[in-house]
Amino acid sequence: MAVTESKAVLVNAVPPYGYIIANEKWRESVLVQGFKGSVKIIFEEQLGVVDFHLSDKSCILYVSESDIVAGNAYKRKIVRFRNANSGLQGIVVVEKTRLSEQYFNPLQKFVVLELGLNLLPVLNTAEATQLIIQLVHGESKENPFRKKSISRLLDPVVLTLVQQIPGVGKVKALSLLQRYSSIHQISQASAGDLEPIVGQATAQHIWGFFHKPLV
């Protein structure tokens, strides 16, 4: 595996295309070993809560099955991740397994709706490795999460979440996502902003959905 040592990589540094800046704690991991031959790695001790930085100015936090089932400490970790990466696009990769599946929907709402981050579920570290390789070697060097259209990787998740809002079916969900580039933007819109897109009644439902306390 091609490994480049780094002694002075800034937390907000952007690696060259085809490289990843990885938190030092991942050095001997199975996940990183899977990058062999596909991605070049710069290990860095000063990334804090961030696990990986990509060349498209995005950063990744990995939430494992054990993180989820151990309690709510992982939520504080995700908040720190969001707060530490102003100007970068945050992606939370989550292990969705038989054990953690029961916790996934609340986690999904917390990450996407409350914090405005992107969430990508994986079955295990092997699948996470392949997902990160795809993000590094995408169709273009542009971050797919910065495009106005919804990333194909997130499409099913985003549509499913929007359709959980009372009164919003697939057609209205698609209309909303054509106007707003993320669910977080929808959550910040006023009922008046939403009314021309989905009608008065549904606009009120959407506003209430995002502003009432989550249980």
Secondary structure as a PSIPRED ss2 file (coil, helix, strand):
# PSIPRED VFORMAT (PSIPRED V4.0)

   1 M C   1.000  0.000  0.000
   2 A C   1.000  0.000  0.000
   3 V E   0.000  0.000  1.000
   4 T E   0.000  0.000  1.000
   5 E E   0.000  0.000  1.000
   6 S C   1.000  0.000  0.000
   7 K C   1.000  0.000  0.000
   8 A C   1.000  0.000  0.000
   9 V C   1.000  0.000  0.000
  10 L C   1.000  0.000  0.000
  11 V C   1.000  0.000  0.000
  12 N C   1.000  0.000  0.000
  13 A C   1.000  0.000  0.000
  14 V C   1.000  0.000  0.000
  15 P C   1.000  0.000  0.000
  16 P C   1.000  0.000  0.000
  17 Y C   1.000  0.000  0.000
  18 G C   1.000  0.000  0.000
  19 Y E   0.000  0.000  1.000
  20 I E   0.000  0.000  1.000
  21 I E   0.000  0.000  1.000
  22 A E   0.000  0.000  1.000
  23 N E   0.000  0.000  1.000
  24 E H   0.000  1.000  0.000
  25 K H   0.000  1.000  0.000
  26 W H   0.000  1.000  0.000
  27 R C   1.000  0.000  0.000
  28 E C   1.000  0.000  0.000
  29 S C   1.000  0.000  0.000
  30 V H   0.000  1.000  0.000
  31 L H   0.000  1.000  0.000
  32 V H   0.000  1.000  0.000
  33 Q H   0.000  1.000  0.000
  34 G C   1.000  0.000  0.000
  35 F C   1.000  0.000  0.000
  36 K C   1.000  0.000  0.000
  37 G C   1.000  0.000  0.000
  38 S C   1.000  0.000  0.000
  39 V C   1.000  0.000  0.000
  40 K E   0.000  0.000  1.000
  41 I E   0.000  0.000  1.000
  42 I E   0.000  0.000  1.000
  43 F E   0.000  0.000  1.000
  44 E E   0.000  0.000  1.000
  45 E C   1.000  0.000  0.000
  46 Q C   1.000  0.000  0.000
  47 L C   1.000  0.000  0.000
  48 G C   1.000  0.000  0.000
  49 V C   1.000  0.000  0.000
  50 V C   1.000  0.000  0.000
  51 D C   1.000  0.000  0.000
  52 F E   0.000  0.000  1.000
  53 H E   0.000  0.000  1.000
  54 L E   0.000  0.000  1.000
  55 S C   1.000  0.000  0.000
  56 D C   1.000  0.000  0.000
  57 K C   1.000  0.000  0.000
  58 S E   0.000  0.000  1.000
  59 C E   0.000  0.000  1.000
  60 I E   0.000  0.000  1.000
  61 L E   0.000  0.000  1.000
  62 Y E   0.000  0.000  1.000
  63 V E   0.000  0.000  1.000
  64 S C   1.000  0.000  0.000
  65 E H   0.000  1.000  0.000
  66 S H   0.000  1.000  0.000
  67 D H   0.000  1.000  0.000
  68 I H   0.000  1.000  0.000
  69 V H   0.000  1.000  0.000
  70 A C   1.000  0.000  0.000
  71 G C   1.000  0.000  0.000
  72 N C   1.000  0.000  0.000
  73 A H   0.000  1.000  0.000
  74 Y H   0.000  1.000  0.000
  75 K H   0.000  1.000  0.000
  76 R H   0.000  1.000  0.000
  77 K H   0.000  1.000  0.000
  78 I H   0.000  1.000  0.000
  79 V H   0.000  1.000  0.000
  80 R H   0.000  1.000  0.000
  81 F H   0.000  1.000  0.000
  82 R H   0.000  1.000  0.000
  83 N H   0.000  1.000  0.000
  84 A C   1.000  0.000  0.000
  85 N C   1.000  0.000  0.000
  86 S C   1.000  0.000  0.000
  87 G C   1.000  0.000  0.000
  88 L C   1.000  0.000  0.000
  89 Q E   0.000  0.000  1.000
  90 G E   0.000  0.000  1.000
  91 I E   0.000  0.000  1.000
  92 V E   0.000  0.000  1.000
  93 V E   0.000  0.000  1.000
  94 V E   0.000  0.000  1.000
  95 E E   0.000  0.000  1.000
  96 K C   1.000  0.000  0.000
  97 T C   1.000  0.000  0.000
  98 R C   1.000  0.000  0.000
  99 L C   1.000  0.000  0.000
 100 S C   1.000  0.000  0.000
 101 E H   0.000  1.000  0.000
 102 Q H   0.000  1.000  0.000
 103 Y H   0.000  1.000  0.000
 104 F H   0.000  1.000  0.000
 105 N H   0.000  1.000  0.000
 106 P H   0.000  1.000  0.000
 107 L H   0.000  1.000  0.000
 108 Q H   0.000  1.000  0.000
 109 K H   0.000  1.000  0.000
 110 F H   0.000  1.000  0.000
 111 V H   0.000  1.000  0.000
 112 V H   0.000  1.000  0.000
 113 L H   0.000  1.000  0.000
 114 E H   0.000  1.000  0.000
 115 L C   1.000  0.000  0.000
 116 G C   1.000  0.000  0.000
 117 L C   1.000  0.000  0.000
 118 N E   0.000  0.000  1.000
 119 L E   0.000  0.000  1.000
 120 L E   0.000  0.000  1.000
 121 P E   0.000  0.000  1.000
 122 V E   0.000  0.000  1.000
 123 L C   1.000  0.000  0.000
 124 N C   1.000  0.000  0.000
 125 T H   0.000  1.000  0.000
 126 A H   0.000  1.000  0.000
 127 E H   0.000  1.000  0.000
 128 A H   0.000  1.000  0.000
 129 T H   0.000  1.000  0.000
 130 Q H   0.000  1.000  0.000
 131 L H   0.000  1.000  0.000
 132 I H   0.000  1.000  0.000
 133 I H   0.000  1.000  0.000
 134 Q H   0.000  1.000  0.000
 135 L H   0.000  1.000  0.000
 136 V H   0.000  1.000  0.000
 137 H C   1.000  0.000  0.000
 138 G C   1.000  0.000  0.000
 139 E C   1.000  0.000  0.000
 140 S C   1.000  0.000  0.000
 141 K C   1.000  0.000  0.000
 142 E C   1.000  0.000  0.000
 143 N C   1.000  0.000  0.000
 144 P H   0.000  1.000  0.000
 145 F H   0.000  1.000  0.000
 146 R H   0.000  1.000  0.000
 147 K C   1.000  0.000  0.000
 148 K C   1.000  0.000  0.000
 149 S C   1.000  0.000  0.000
 150 I C   1.000  0.000  0.000
 151 S C   1.000  0.000  0.000
 152 R C   1.000  0.000  0.000
 153 L C   1.000  0.000  0.000
 154 L C   1.000  0.000  0.000
 155 D H   0.000  1.000  0.000
 156 P H   0.000  1.000  0.000
 157 V H   0.000  1.000  0.000
 158 V H   0.000  1.000  0.000
 159 L H   0.000  1.000  0.000
 160 T H   0.000  1.000  0.000
 161 L H   0.000  1.000  0.000
 162 V H   0.000  1.000  0.000
 163 Q C   1.000  0.000  0.000
 164 Q C   1.000  0.000  0.000
 165 I C   1.000  0.000  0.000
 166 P C   1.000  0.000  0.000
 167 G C   1.000  0.000  0.000
 168 V C   1.000  0.000  0.000
 169 G C   1.000  0.000  0.000
 170 K H   0.000  1.000  0.000
 171 V H   0.000  1.000  0.000
 172 K H   0.000  1.000  0.000
 173 A H   0.000  1.000  0.000
 174 L H   0.000  1.000  0.000
 175 S H   0.000  1.000  0.000
 176 L H   0.000  1.000  0.000
 177 L H   0.000  1.000  0.000
 178 Q H   0.000  1.000  0.000
 179 R H   0.000  1.000  0.000
 180 Y C   1.000  0.000  0.000
 181 S C   1.000  0.000  0.000
 182 S C   1.000  0.000  0.000
 183 I H   0.000  1.000  0.000
 184 H H   0.000  1.000  0.000
 185 Q H   0.000  1.000  0.000
 186 I H   0.000  1.000  0.000
 187 S H   0.000  1.000  0.000
 188 Q H   0.000  1.000  0.000
 189 A C   1.000  0.000  0.000
 190 S C   1.000  0.000  0.000
 191 A H   0.000  1.000  0.000
 192 G H   0.000  1.000  0.000
 193 D H   0.000  1.000  0.000
 194 L H   0.000  1.000  0.000
 195 E H   0.000  1.000  0.000
 196 P H   0.000  1.000  0.000
 197 I H   0.000  1.000  0.000
 198 V H   0.000  1.000  0.000
 199 G C   1.000  0.000  0.000
 200 Q H   0.000  1.000  0.000
 201 A H   0.000  1.000  0.000
 202 T H   0.000  1.000  0.000
 203 A H   0.000  1.000  0.000
 204 Q H   0.000  1.000  0.000
 205 H H   0.000  1.000  0.000
 206 I H   0.000  1.000  0.000
 207 W H   0.000  1.000  0.000
 208 G H   0.000  1.000  0.000
 209 F H   0.000  1.000  0.000
 210 F H   0.000  1.000  0.000
 211 H H   0.000  1.000  0.000
 212 K C   1.000  0.000  0.000
 213 P C   1.000  0.000  0.000
 214 L C   1.000  0.000  0.000
 215 V C   1.000  0.000  0.000
